Amino acid sequence: MDYYQILGVERSASTDQIKVVYRRLAMKYHPDKNPGDKQAEERFKQISEAYAVLSDPKKRAQFD
């Protein structure tokens, strides 16, 4: 799974850029905004997992 692709950012993206993109996508796919939409819920989980890895310098270094 390519976390950069999930968030739609370049590998050189800064932590701040990743945060901005994450917030935008999280709001779009949040289960409360898409009740009953299993695809949106799954996408939200992927986005959250990607952000958890890429926002942590140690985890990001392991992923890269």
Residue pairs with C-beta under 8 A, 6 or more apart in sequence:
1 46
1 50
3 49
3 50
3 53
3 54
3 63
4 10
4 11
4 13
4 50
4 54
6 46
6 47
6 50
7 18
7 21
7 22
7 25
7 47
7 50
7 51
7 54
8 21
8 25
9 17
9 18
9 21
9 54
11 64
13 21
15 54
15 55
15 57
18 51
18 54
18 55
19 51
19 55
22 47
22 50
22 51
22 55
25 47
26 44
26 47
26 48
26 51
27 33
29 40
29 41
29 43
29 44
29 47
30 40
30 44
31 37
31 40
31 41
31 44
33 40
34 40
34 41
52 59
53 59
53 60
53 63
54 60
54 63
